[in-house]
Amino acid sequence: MSTNVEYDCIVIGAGVQGSFTAYQLAKKNKKTLLLEQFLLPHTRGSSHGQTRIIRKAYDQSFYSLMMEECYDLWAQLEREAGVKLYRQTGLLVMGPENSQSYQQFKNTLQKNKSPMMVLTSDNFSQHIPHVKLAEGDGALVDITAGVLYADRALKTVQGQFQKMGGVIRDKEAVTDIMPGPVVTVSTSAGVYRAKSMVIAAGPWTNKLLAYTGLQLPLEVVKINVCYWKEKVPGSYNVKQQFPCFLLTEGDESKEHIYGLPSNEYPGLMKICYHMGSKTDPDQRDKQTDRSDIDILQRYINRCLPGLVPEPAVVESCMYTLTPDRHFVLDCHPAYSNIVIGAGFSGHGFKFGPIIGKLLCELSLGEMPSYDLSPFQVRRFQTTTKSAL
């Protein structure tokens, strides 16, 4: 099937970033096509699952600043669609008190005047039951943080996009991209043309960029998403106002450990290690590494005595990592009408509305709302292979 319809923009990838980009374009009355290789909804990428943490607590100020507006945009979508997408629980941040990482989280919240509470070893247990604060660890609560209902958010933004006249075509894998003043995209089912294109394809980004002669230093890893059973049902429950939590670094973990109050599976708490093992996104089921689970078990044994230290359910998710763990939000170095949103490094979901807005601005040649220098392709210059 070939189509003579020319779009203002084609967005490839209907995960959270691509869906919000398409939605923002449709809001500006741009004729937009959203392409997705899998049948929607699916669990093959990085945007599925019921919950994600939303927070302003970050060790870099530019993320906290972006989140300020992002909370407003999430609330706006809730109002537009009449759907609840966020629940405030607070985020407990723990880590060695004198470590650089923990101090940066604390400083960023203070600097941005975000509502927070610092806990001491004396009052910790009365505020946070069923958690042991490791000796020498500091603890603070990012008060406005909470849980985003991820699956529901994705479905909602796609629904709003379609209400505004946007077109979603799922189960259409891209088979070719021809850059030019008008970009031509071939899929398994048709050929489409547009003035601009946004690639927001998560783990498949480099596969698509290959058609344009560009490769970015992106690494795809598979994460074990683990759910742990409460010994006493309800101990770590949202209804008990148990917060999300983030351990900035433990005795043995070089990455964060994070957790969310039980929601997906009643009586189970979601706790994951913020790193996984390298994988091919099309062969991820062959990746069976469990070293992250070993780290989590030891941590749960030590600090979360109310949980059975053996995961009851293990699901999977993929992260697409950049070397510095910052996003890529930029125009293609050779084709200014091709925009790239990639490398969300396992912490991009909460930014969906603001990233959609920024990628929309880039694709329309507008001045971006934020300083995008931390997210430019040129920071990888030594490792970026170009075949142009």
N, C-alpha and C positions, 0 to 999 in steps of 0.2 A: 504494500500500500504506500503510495507516495501522496504527499499532501501539498497543495499549493498555498496553504495558509501560512502567512509569515507572521511570526510572533515578535513582540518587543523583546522578550527574553525567554530563554529556555533554562530552567534550573534542573540540574541532574542530581538526583538523590533526595528521597522524600523522608529523610530522618529529621530530627528537630531543626537543624540549621537550614537545610534546604526548604523545609515546609514554611518556616518563618520568613525566609527570603521571598518565597513565592507570594506569601500572604502580604508582605510589605509592598511588593510590586503591584499586586492587584489593588491594594488600597490607593495606589497612585494612578489607578486606571490604566495600568500597563497590561497589554494582552500577554498572558504568561502561561507557559506550559511547564508542568512539573513531571519529570520522568523518574520512574523507579523500576529497578530490574526485577524485584521480587513482587509477589502478590501481597497487597497490603491487607491487614497489618502483618508484619513478620518479625521474627526474632533473630535474624541473621546478622544484624549490624551492631550499632552502639546506642540506639535510642529506645529500645524496648524495655519492658519491665514496668512494674507499677510505681516505683518511687525513686526519687533522687533528692539529694540534699540541696537546699538553696541557702546561701550564706553570704555575708559581707566579709567574714573573717578570712583574710588572705595575707600572705606574706609580701605581696606587691600591691602598692597603692593603686596602680592603674586598674586592677581588677575590681577593687572595692568601689572605686569611683563609677565604673561602668555598671556595677550591680545596683547602685543607687537608683538610676533610671530604670533598670531592668525590673525591679520590684513593681514600679508603676506600670510598666508595660504588661507584666503578668496580670496585675489587677484589672487593667483595661480589657484584656482578653476575657477574663472571668465575667466582667460586666456585660461585654458585647454578646457573649454566648450564653450567659446565665448558668455557668457551670463552675463548681468549686474546684480549683486546681492547686491550692496551696493551703497547708496547715502549719501554723506557727507552733514550734515546739522548743525553740532555742537550740543552739549548738554548743555543746561542751567541748572546749579545746583544752587538751592536756599535753604536757611535754616537759622535758627537763627544764626547770625554771630558768637556769642560766644559759640555755642553748640559744644560739642565734635564731633558729627557726621559730621557737616559741615566742621569743621577744619580738620578732618581726610581726607575728600575728597580733600581739598585744598592741604594739605601736601603731599598726595600720588602723585598727579599730579606734584607738584614741585619737589619732590624727584626723580621721574622718568623722569624729564625733558620733560614732555608731553606738547605740545603747548596748552597754555591756556590764557584766558583773564579775568581779574577781573573787574567787573562792580561796579560802585558806584551808590548811590541813585540819584545822579545828572545826570549821563549819561545813566542810565538804560533804560528809556523810548525811547530814540532815537535809541538805539540798538534793543530793544525788545518792539515793539508796542503791544498794546492790552493786556498787562499783568500788574497787579498792584503788585509791590514788597511790601510785608508786612513790617511794621515798625520793625526795628531791624534785618531784614533779610540781609544776605550777598548774593551775586550772582557772579558766575563765569561761563565761557564757556569752556568746553572741546572741543577744536576746531576740532580734527580729528573724533569726534563721528558722528553718523548718523543713518540711517535707513537700516536695512537688509531686503531684500525681502524674507521673510521666506518660503512661499509655494514654490516659485521658487527655492530657495536654496536647499530645501529638494528633489524636483524633479530632480534637476541638479546632486546632489551628488549620488542619486540612479541610475541615468542614466549612470554616469561615472563608477560606480561600475559594472554595467551590461556590459558596453563596455569592461571592463577588464576581463570579463569572470565570474564575480560574479553571484550567483543565488539568486533571491528573491522569496520567496514563501509567498504570503499573504493569508488571510482568513484561516490561520492555527493556531489554539490556541494550546498552549503546554498543554499536559495532564499528562506528567510525565517526570522527569529528574532522571537518574541514574548516580551518580558520579562514578568516577573510573579513571584509567590511560587513558581509552577512555571513554568519556562522551556519554551516550545514551539519546537522546531527543525524546520523543513520542509526536506526535501532533494529531489533529483531522483527519489528512490525511496520516500520515506516521511515520516511525521511522528513525532517523538519528543518525550518530555517528561522533564524532570528537575528535581530540587530545586535544582541549581546547574549552571553551565556554565563551561567554561574555553575561551577563544579563544586558540589558539596557532598561528595560521595564516600566520605569516611575512609574505611580501609581500602577502598577501590580507587582512591584518588590518583595514585601514580599510574594505574592501568589506563585511566582516561587521559591523563596528561601526556602519556607516551604518544598519543595521536598528534600532540602539538609540539613534540620535540623537547619536552621538559620532564625532568625527574627531580623530586624533592627528597631530602633525607628523612623520609617517614618510616617509622618502624611499627609494624602491626603486632600487638600482643593479645593473647587471649587471657581473660581474667576469670578466675573462679568466683562466682557470686554465691556466697555461702549463707545459709540460714541455720540458726542455732536454737535448740529447744530450751524454753524456760523450764526450770525445775518446778517452780510454782507459777502456774499460768497467770499472766497479767503483770508480772514483776517489771517487765521492760516494755510496757504497753503505752501506746499513744494516749489512751484514756487516763493513764496514771501521770500524764504530763512528763513522761520520760523523754529527755532530749535526744536529738541526733548527737553523735560525738565524733571527734577527730583526735587521734593521737599523733602528734607531729613527728615523733620518732621514739622508738622504744629501745630497750637494751640491745636488741639484735636486729630490729627492722630499720632498713635504710630508707624506707618509704613510709608514708602515712598508713595507719589503720583507721578505717572509718566504720561507723555503725548507724543504723536507723531503727527507731522503735518498731515493734512488730506491727505489720500492716498487711502485707501480701498474704502471709500464712498466719492466722491467729495462733498465738503461742510460740511463734518463732521470731527471732530477731535477726536482721540482716547485718552481718559484719564481714567486711572484705579487706583484703590487702591491696593497696593502691598500685599494684604492679602484677604483671603476669609473665608468660613465656612467649617468645616469638612464634608467630604462626602465619600460615598462608590463609587469607580470609575465605578462600574457597575450599580449604581442607581443614578447617579449624577443629573438626571433631576428632581428627587424628592426634591432636595435641592433648596429652593427658597428664601433664606435669602437675604435681600436687605440693610443691615445696612451699607455696604461699599458704596452703592449708596448715602445714606443720607449724609455721610461724604463728598463725592465728590460734591454733590449739594451745600453744604454750602461753600466749597472751591471755586467752580466756581462762585458762586454769589459774593464772596468777591474779587477774584483775576483775573478772566478771564471774564470781562464784555462783551466781544464780542461774548460770547456763550450763547445759550438758556440753562438755568440751569435745564434741564430735559432731560435725555438721549433719543436720537432718536432711537438708536439701542442698544440692550443688547445681547451680545453673551457670551459664557462661555469657560473657559479653566481650566485645573487642574494644581496645583502645588504639588509636592511631597517634603515635608519639612523635614529637619533634625533639631534636637533641636538647633544646633548652626548656622543653615542656610548655612553651608559649604557642599560641595559635598562629595559623597563617591566614591573614585577611588581606588580600592584595590582588592587584591586576597582574595578569601574565606578563612577564618581562618583554615579550615580543608582540603580544596582541592585547591592546588595551581594552578591547570589548570582551575579553575572556577573564572572568573573575574567579579567584580560588578562595574557598573557605575550607580549611583542613587542619589536621594536626591538633585536634581538641584535647588530646592527651589525658582523657579520662576525667576532665573537669569542665566540659563545655555545655552540658545540658541546660544548666540554670541560666546561661547567657543567651539561650535561643532567641528571645525577642530582640535583644540588642544586636546580636550578630546578624539576624535577619535584616534589621534596619541598616546596618553598616554595609553588608554585601549588596543590598538594594541601592544604597547611595553610590557605591563604587561602580555598579553596573550601569547607572544612569549618568556617570561622569560628574556626580555632585561632590562637593566638599564633605568628607566624612565628619560625623558628629564628634569623633574622638581622635586623638593623636594615635595613628596606627603604626608609628615607627617600631614598637616592639614586635609587630606582627608581619613585617615585610619579608618578602622572599629574599631580598638582597643580603640579609644577615647570614644566609647559608652559602654565599657566593663561592666559597672554596669547594663546597661539596655539591653544588647544583650542577648537574650535567645538562648541557643544552646541545641539542643536535640540529640547531637551526642553520 
